[in-house]
Amino acid sequence: MFMLTLPSHEFGHFCDISQGAANFIKFTHRKGRRADGQESVLVDAVAAETNDGSMLETTENTCIYQNIPLCKMQSRVFKVEYQGNQAILKIAWKFANYIPEAAVYDALQTAKVPNTPVILDSGIINQNTFDCRLEYAVMEYAGAPLIDFTAEYRSSVNTGLYVRTNYTLTQVVGCLARAWQAGIVHRDVSRGNVLVRGKGSVTLIDWGYARLLSDGPADTYELATKWHYNKYDVACWEDRQNHCTGTPLYMSIPILVRSRYRTVVNDVESMFYVALEALSVIENNDKTPVALAMEDNISMAYVRRLCLASKDTYKERFGVYFQDEQLDETLSQLYDYLFTSEGKYIGHILVDDLEWERPVDINRLLQIAKIEPVLT
């Protein structure tokens, strides 16, 4: 049994990570650190070793220490080496009623959804302790968040950054649309989850809060059996969490006002805000734009409704002034998709009518993303 009460120098846990029975991975604590009721067991998980001698190594600089209640969900992300290559190790402590993140990645890879993490290894360390699950995933290093990338190269107005932002925006929209076709909704698109690397790599990470659409292509008994969860219990729990899951600054307007209807349209709206924030950073805006100011959820929904009311001026409310033809075209198409119906602005409906659900036109999204509408 996985124990939280062991002293740090004794703590260790083995779990099977292969099809056979001989391959194990060991997570250990650093000596001298406590593992008591005031800290998560994840805080000191800093090294892993497989039986073939490959190592996952971390240093002091790759771990963030933070006291957290054991009843809260939490995750730790480490920059590591995996079989000689850069990788990311994520260890998550989350409620057992959520679908395991590894199961979501399994479904994404089966459906061949693009721009998702390449998973090198994953598993469940402990299935249920205090109604929580401890799980891990090792994925290829995918770069830095888009906003950090733009901040690093913003010293002068660089049109290449606008081309890169436009490319990132269309790639993520395409990823979300393909995931929807596979029956998967991300539900937490935010600034830290959109990674860019090199000249063309775009990856949407952190699918830990994703939801499988009930009886959709990914919601199978085979997946549930493989990853040891009850698909009906998970679906019921995640339906109840629809209105509050995500990062508030990037939540869509209906979710900010606690609508329980959630589709790919909400995720695309979140990516719309991520892109606008990155563009604001490019233009060296030191003052937080009014549309990106953090408020309570309800206030932020009304502020967004007002800021988005005019298609001609909304970008200024997000601190964006530079003109780029291709990027402007993408933003224009997304604005029409998200905030208009029959040519009329619908911000007031998004705020006031919790029962109204925006239609999902997946082919139109794929067209905006400039990819073929048929999933092969």
RODO-2510 file (C-alpha; in nm, 4 decimals, decimal comma):
residues 376
     n   res          X          Y          Z
     1     m     0,0000     0,0000     0,0000
     2     f     0,1214     0,3518    -0,0784
     3     m     0,1829     0,5299     0,2522
     4     l     0,2076     0,9035     0,3181
     5     t     0,3445     0,8631     0,6695
     6     l     0,6825     0,7079     0,5953
     7     p     0,9881     0,9262     0,6672
     8     s     1,1452     1,0646     0,3528
     9     h     1,4584     0,8488     0,3676
    10     e     1,2425     0,5328     0,3695
    11     f     0,9836     0,6375     0,1148
    12     g     0,9750     0,4600    -0,2182
    13     h     0,7161     0,2994    -0,4422
    14     f     0,7401     0,0487    -0,7244
    15     c     0,4867     0,0166    -1,0019
    16     d     0,4636    -0,1881    -1,3187
    17     i     0,5129     0,0205    -1,6348
    18     s     0,5311    -0,2495    -1,8969
    19     q     0,3348    -0,5314    -2,0555
    20     g     0,5474    -0,7821    -1,8654
    21     a     0,6183    -0,8219    -1,4980
    22     a     0,9929    -0,7526    -1,4853
    23     n     1,0145    -0,3813    -1,5608
    24     f     0,9663    -0,1398    -1,2724
    25     i     1,0127     0,2276    -1,2024
    26     k     1,0998     0,3633    -0,8605
    27     f     1,0098     0,7102    -0,7321
    28     t     1,2115     0,8200    -0,4283
    29     h     1,2304     1,1142    -0,1940
    30     r     1,5404     1,3224    -0,1375
    31     k     1,6846     1,2535     0,2048
    32     g     1,6347     1,5162     0,4683
    33     r     1,2951     1,6327     0,3468
    34     r     0,9810     1,5598     0,5409
    35     a     0,6744     1,3841     0,4005
    36     d     0,4178     1,4791     0,6617
    37     g     0,0576     1,5905     0,6568
    38     q     0,1479     1,9449     0,5577
    39     e     0,3043     1,8509     0,2262
    40     s     0,2118     1,6480    -0,0736
    41     v     0,4099     1,3311    -0,1316
    42     l     0,4806     1,4787    -0,4738
    43     v     0,7027     1,7547    -0,3394
    44     d     1,0133     1,5400    -0,3043
    45     a     0,9683     1,2920    -0,5874
    46     v     1,2896     1,3790    -0,7688
    47     a     1,4392     1,0666    -0,9222
    48     a     1,3282     0,7610    -1,1099
    49     e     1,5220     0,4579    -1,2253
    50     t     1,4187     0,1749    -1,4588
    51     n     1,5602    -0,1749    -1,4507
    52     d     1,7447    -0,1246    -1,7796
    53     g     1,9603     0,1462    -1,6215
    54     s     1,7984     0,4493    -1,7851
    55     m     1,7554     0,7387    -1,5470
    56     l     1,5164     1,0239    -1,4926
    57     e     1,7265     1,2878    -1,3217
    58     t     1,6285     1,6180    -1,1670
    59     t     1,8131     1,8932    -0,9830
    60     e     1,7240     2,1455    -0,7134
    61     n     1,6311     2,3959    -0,9855
    62     t     1,3727     2,1729    -1,1508
    63     c     1,1476     2,1244    -0,8489
    64     i     0,9087     2,3802    -0,7012
    65     y     0,8458     2,3384    -0,3282
    66     q     0,5040     2,4330    -0,2017
    67     n     0,2945     2,3234     0,0945
    68     i    -0,0453     2,1967    -0,0174
    69     p    -0,3370     2,0279     0,1620
    70     l    -0,3608     1,6574     0,0968
    71     c    -0,7265     1,6979     0,0020
    72     k    -0,6394     1,9243    -0,2931
    73     m    -0,5368     1,8262    -0,6436
    74     q    -0,1799     1,9102    -0,7328
    75     s     0,0883     1,8222    -0,9835
    76     r     0,4635     1,8589    -1,0130
    77     v     0,6462     1,8939    -1,3424
    78     f     1,0172     1,8188    -1,3749
    79     k     1,2647     1,8768    -1,6548
    80     v     1,4424     1,5441    -1,6837
    81     e     1,6632     1,3278    -1,8987
    82     y     1,5012     1,0134    -2,0307
    83     q     1,7250     0,7650    -2,2104
    84     g     1,9620     1,0449    -2,3030
    85     n     1,6996     1,2893    -2,4318
    86     q     1,5267     1,5932    -2,2821
    87     a     1,1880     1,5058    -2,1404
    88     i     0,9238     1,6182    -1,8919
    89     l     0,8127     1,4114    -1,5932
    90     k     0,4691     1,5011    -1,4568
    91     i     0,3491     1,3515    -1,1294
    92     a    -0,0111     1,4293    -1,0403
    93     w    -0,2152     1,3845    -0,7220
    94     k    -0,5791     1,4168    -0,8240
    95     f    -0,9246     1,2998    -0,7301
    96     a    -0,9879     0,9386    -0,8264
    97     n    -1,3164     1,0398    -0,9932
    98     y    -1,1271     1,2116    -1,2750
    99     i    -1,0158     1,0091    -1,5737
   100     p    -0,6422     0,9263    -1,5551
   101     e    -0,4451     1,1670    -1,7731
   102     a    -0,2576     0,8720    -1,9214
   103     a    -0,5900     0,7332    -2,0470
   104     v    -0,6612     1,0619    -2,2259
   105     y    -0,3196     1,0532    -2,3940
   106     d    -0,3868     0,6931    -2,4900
   107     a    -0,7132     0,7991    -2,6578
   108     l    -0,5485     1,0974    -2,8296
   109     q    -0,2732     0,8812    -2,9740
   110     t    -0,5193     0,6146    -3,0864
   111     a    -0,7162     0,8838    -3,2712
   112     k    -0,3938     1,0353    -3,4119
   113     v    -0,4831     1,3829    -3,2877
   114     p    -0,2014     1,6180    -3,3973
   115     n    -0,0088     1,8642    -3,1798
   116     t    -0,0443     1,6560    -2,8633
   117     p     0,2443     1,5383    -2,6401
   118     v     0,4526     1,2371    -2,7365
   119     i     0,4199     1,0093    -2,4329
   120     l     0,7313     0,8049    -2,3586
   121     d     0,5977     0,6373    -2,0474
   122     s     0,2976     0,6667    -1,8159
   123     g     0,1197     0,4835    -1,5409
   124     i    -0,0727     0,4890    -1,2138
   125     i     0,1377     0,4742    -0,8988
   126     n    -0,1540     0,4360    -0,6629
   127     q    -0,5165     0,3881    -0,7659
   128     n    -0,6964     0,5249    -0,4616
   129     t    -0,5721     0,6742    -0,1354
   130     f    -0,8042     0,9141     0,0475
   131     d    -1,0176     0,9150    -0,2727
   132     c    -0,7187     1,0421    -0,4698
   133     r    -0,4978     0,8853    -0,7327
   134     l    -0,1228     0,9258    -0,7844
   135     e    -0,0164     0,9014    -1,1477
   136     y     0,2749     0,9962    -1,3694
   137     a     0,3645     1,0577    -1,7317
   138     v     0,6947     1,1070    -1,9120
   139     m     0,6668     1,3053    -2,2353
   140     e     0,9011     1,4478    -2,4924
   141     y     1,0231     1,7983    -2,4201
   142     a     0,7975     2,0269    -2,6240
   143     g     0,9478     2,3718    -2,5709
   144     a     0,8339     2,6852    -2,3904
   145     p     0,4902     2,8438    -2,3491
   146     l     0,3939     3,0671    -2,6409
   147     i     0,3806     3,3770    -2,4217
   148     d     0,7358     3,3147    -2,2921
   149     f     0,8568     3,2630    -2,6484
   150     t     0,7061     3,5924    -2,7629
   151     a     0,8340     3,7774    -2,4545
   152     e     1,1892     3,6609    -2,5206
   153     y     1,1980     3,7929    -2,8767
   154     r     0,9865     4,1058    -2,8417
   155     s     1,2726     4,3587    -2,8060
   156     s     1,1828     4,4966    -3,1474
   157     v     0,8633     4,4603    -3,3492
   158     n     0,9299     4,1362    -3,5315
   159     t     0,6807     4,0344    -3,7961
   160     g     0,8057     3,6776    -3,7627
   161     l     0,6480     3,6611    -3,4177
   162     y     0,3095     3,7452    -3,5653
   163     v     0,3525     3,4726    -3,8264
   164     r     0,4498     3,2311    -3,5486
   165     t     0,1543     3,3309    -3,3324
   166     n    -0,0841     3,2864    -3,6237
   167     y     0,0634     2,9443    -3,6990
   168     t     0,0371     2,8417    -3,3327
   169     l    -0,3227     2,9618    -3,3131
   170     t    -0,4329     2,7661    -3,6216
   171     q    -0,2455     2,4538    -3,5119
   172     v    -0,4105     2,4494    -3,1688
   173     v    -0,7548     2,5164    -3,3180
   174     g    -0,6970     2,2197    -3,5494
   175     c    -0,5852     2,0051    -3,2548
   176     l    -0,8973     2,0934    -3,0551
   177     a    -1,1215     2,0221    -3,3544
   178     r    -0,9607     1,6832    -3,4160
   179     a    -0,9850     1,5997    -3,0461
   180     w    -1,3569     1,6876    -3,0564
   181     q    -1,4023     1,4513    -3,3500
   182     a    -1,2382     1,1847    -3,1341
   183     g    -1,4789     1,2646    -2,8491
   184     i    -1,2365     1,4590    -2,6252
   185     v    -1,2680     1,8116    -2,4786
   186     h    -0,9556     1,9697    -2,3239
   187     r    -1,1276     2,2122    -2,0784
   188     d    -0,8107     2,3924    -1,9617
   189     v    -0,6520     2,5724    -2,2568
   190     s    -0,4324     2,8421    -2,0996
   191     r    -0,1039     3,0275    -2,1459
   192     g     0,1093     2,7556    -1,9860
   193     n    -0,0389     2,4728    -2,1903
   194     v     0,0465     2,5942    -2,5411
   195     l     0,4124     2,5123    -2,6102
   196     v     0,6289     2,6071    -2,9057
   197     r     0,9721     2,4835    -3,0023
   198     g     1,2078     2,5335    -3,2941
   199     k     1,0704     2,6563    -3,6234
   200     g     0,7435     2,4691    -3,6406
   201     s     0,6642     2,2596    -3,3327
   202     v     0,3371     2,3379    -3,1518
   203     t     0,2076     2,1189    -2,8688
   204     l    -0,1057     2,1458    -2,6545
   205     i    -0,0253     1,9845    -2,3209
   206     d    -0,1902     1,9200    -1,9843
   207     w    -0,4949     1,7125    -2,0751
   208     g    -0,5410     1,6222    -1,7084
   209     y    -0,8793     1,7969    -1,6895
   210     a    -1,0028     1,6669    -2,0233
   211     r    -1,3427     1,5044    -2,0560
   212     l    -1,4394     1,2173    -2,2810
   213     l    -1,7772     1,2755    -2,4425
   214     s    -2,0223     1,0137    -2,3172
   215     d    -2,0405     0,7269    -2,5647
   216     g    -1,8127     0,9188    -2,8014
   217     p    -1,5410     0,7445    -3,0044
   218     a    -1,2889     0,7623    -2,7172
   219     d    -1,5297     0,6640    -2,4381
   220     t    -1,4899     0,2882    -2,4593
   221     y    -1,5073     0,0034    -2,2100
   222     e    -1,1676    -0,1122    -2,3361
   223     l    -1,0028     0,2167    -2,2359
   224     a    -1,1781     0,2188    -1,8973
   225     t    -1,0739    -0,1403    -1,8278
   226     k    -0,7143    -0,0748    -1,9313
   227     w    -0,6806     0,2263    -1,7018
   228     h    -0,8986     0,0969    -1,4155
   229     y    -1,1770     0,3532    -1,3957
   230     n    -1,5555     0,3370    -1,4099
   231     k    -1,6573     0,5333    -1,7168
   232     y    -2,0055     0,6093    -1,5851
   233     d    -1,8797     0,7392    -1,2490
   234     v    -1,6164     0,9507    -1,4255
   235     a    -1,8698     1,0915    -1,6732
   236     c    -2,1108     1,1846    -1,3929
   237     w    -1,8364     1,3551    -1,1894
   238     e    -1,6932     1,5460    -1,4839
   239     d    -2,0382     1,6657    -1,5929
   240     r    -2,0745     1,8223    -1,2493
   241     q    -1,7346     1,9924    -1,2845
   242     n    -1,7954     2,1384    -1,6335
   243     h    -1,8848     2,4847    -1,5062
   244     c    -1,5757     2,5313    -1,2878
   245     t    -1,2932     2,3448    -1,4615
   246     g    -1,0140     2,5504    -1,6149
   247     t    -0,8030     2,8619    -1,5630
   248     p    -1,0357     3,1607    -1,5015
   249     l    -0,8401     3,4203    -1,7032
   250     y    -0,8837     3,2080    -2,0174
   251     m    -1,2265     3,0598    -1,9527
   252     s    -1,4933     3,1235    -2,2126
   253     i    -1,7669     3,3704    -2,1213
   254     p    -2,0371     3,1027    -2,0619
   255     i    -1,8085     2,9053    -1,8284
   256     l    -1,7239     3,2206    -1,6315
   257     v    -2,0956     3,2568    -1,5554
   258     r    -2,1149     2,8855    -1,4662
   259     s    -2,2851     2,7375    -1,7697
   260     r    -2,2740     2,3574    -1,7637
   261     y    -2,2732     2,3225    -2,1420
   262     r    -1,9192     2,2644    -2,2621
   263     t    -1,7966     2,1884    -2,6124
   264     v    -1,4942     2,2476    -2,8317
   265     v    -1,6242     2,6021    -2,8884
   266     n    -1,5351     2,6893    -2,5279
   267     d    -1,1822     2,5546    -2,5759
   268     v    -1,1381     2,7526    -2,8975
   269     e    -1,2504     3,0697    -2,7185
   270     s    -0,9858     3,0019    -2,4529
   271     m    -0,7187     2,9690    -2,7234
   272     f    -0,8432     3,2947    -2,8760
   273     y    -0,7581     3,4697    -2,5457
   274     v    -0,4192     3,2935    -2,5185
   275     a    -0,3249     3,4221    -2,8644
   276     l    -0,4399     3,7775    -2,7876
   277     e    -0,2376     3,7803    -2,4660
   278     a     0,0729     3,6643    -2,6540
   279     l     0,0196     3,9402    -2,9113
   280     s    -0,0145     4,1943    -2,6313
   281     v     0,3225     4,0830    -2,4938
   282     i     0,4878     4,1174    -2,8360
   283     e     0,3912     4,4840    -2,8411
   284     n     0,5718     4,5480    -2,5120
   285     n     0,2583     4,6425    -2,3224
   286     d     0,3673     4,6876    -1,9609
   287     k     0,0179     4,7765    -1,8453
   288     t    -0,2319     4,4933    -1,8235
   289     p    -0,5017     4,5453    -2,0905
   290     v    -0,8519     4,5860    -1,9533
   291     a    -0,9746     4,2674    -2,1229
   292     l    -0,6951     4,0641    -1,9593
   293     a    -0,7264     4,2080    -1,6089
   294     m    -0,7988     3,9433    -1,3479
   295     e    -1,1348     3,9904    -1,1778
   296     d    -1,3833     3,7575    -1,0143
   297     n    -1,5387     3,5280    -1,2733
   298     i    -1,8727     3,7050    -1,3093
   299     s    -1,7159     4,0507    -1,3398
   300     m    -1,4671     3,9216    -1,5943
   301     a    -1,7496     3,7764    -1,8044
   302     y    -1,9235     4,1160    -1,8218
   303     v    -1,5958     4,2952    -1,8975
   304     r    -1,5245     4,0527    -2,1822
   305     r    -1,8767     4,0974    -2,3162
   306     l    -1,8224     4,4740    -2,3371
   307     c    -1,4664     4,4515    -2,4721
   308     l    -1,5685     4,2161    -2,7524
   309     a    -1,8788     4,4100    -2,8577
   310     s    -1,7084     4,5817    -3,1526
   311     k    -1,5195     4,3725    -3,4054
   312     d    -1,3332     4,6845    -3,5199
   313     t    -1,1912     4,7820    -3,1806
   314     y    -1,1893     4,4716    -2,9563
   315     k    -0,8176     4,4006    -3,0161
   316     e    -0,7247     4,7344    -2,8602
   317     r    -0,9001     4,6230    -2,5388
   318     f    -0,6580     4,3288    -2,5376
   319     g    -0,3571     4,5539    -2,5978
   320     v    -0,3118     4,4557    -2,9636
   321     y    -0,2577     4,7238    -3,2291
   322     f    -0,0169     4,5829    -3,4891
   323     q    -0,1666     4,4782    -3,8215
   324     d    -0,0714     4,1502    -3,9909
   325     e    -0,2829     4,0374    -4,2834
   326     q    -0,2848     3,6616    -4,2223
   327     l    -0,3183     3,6924    -3,8467
   328     d    -0,5972     3,9470    -3,8802
   329     e    -0,7817     3,7100    -4,1127
   330     t    -0,7531     3,4211    -3,8643
   331     l    -0,8702     3,6367    -3,5732
   332     s    -1,1570     3,7719    -3,7825
   333     q    -1,2768     3,4224    -3,8701
   334     l    -1,2550     3,3108    -3,5079
   335     y    -1,4360     3,6218    -3,3851
   336     d    -1,7244     3,5518    -3,6227
   337     y    -1,7305     3,1860    -3,5213
   338     l    -1,7255     3,2541    -3,1479
   339     f    -1,9159     3,5775    -3,0960
   340     t    -2,1651     3,6230    -3,3788
   341     s    -2,4762     3,4466    -3,5036
   342     e    -2,6357     3,5421    -3,8326
   343     g    -2,4067     3,8435    -3,8428
   344     k    -2,5085     3,9771    -3,5001
   345     y    -2,3001     3,9989    -3,1832
   346     i    -2,4117     3,7468    -2,9170
   347     g    -2,2111     3,8552    -2,6121
   348     h    -2,5254     3,9398    -2,4159
   349     i    -2,6655     3,5903    -2,4827
   350     l    -2,3427     3,4236    -2,3687
   351     v    -2,3631     3,6091    -2,0375
   352     d    -2,7363     3,6003    -1,9707
   353     d    -2,8636     3,2675    -2,1065
   354     l    -2,7024     2,9725    -1,9298
   355     e    -2,9147     2,7268    -2,1255
   356     w    -2,8098     2,8511    -2,4687
   357     e    -2,5414     2,6461    -2,6412
   358     r    -2,3348     2,7684    -2,9336
   359     p    -2,3498     2,5295    -3,2304
   360     v    -2,0415     2,3245    -3,3158
   361     d    -1,9469     2,3597    -3,6824
   362     i    -1,6430     2,1350    -3,6903
   363     n    -1,5794     2,1711    -4,0627
   364     r    -1,5687     2,5477    -4,0253
   365     l    -1,3129     2,5135    -3,7472
   366     l    -1,1004     2,2827    -3,9593
   367     q    -1,1230     2,5347    -4,2421
   368     i    -0,9967     2,8091    -4,0106
   369     a    -0,7139     2,5752    -3,9096
   370     k    -0,6384     2,5182    -4,2790
   371     i    -0,6534     2,1401    -4,2575
   372     e    -0,8645     1,8833    -4,4357
   373     p    -1,2127     1,8363    -4,2832
   374     v    -1,2001     1,4562    -4,3016
   375     l    -1,0157     1,2777    -4,0211
   376     t    -0,8000     1,0010    -4,1673
***
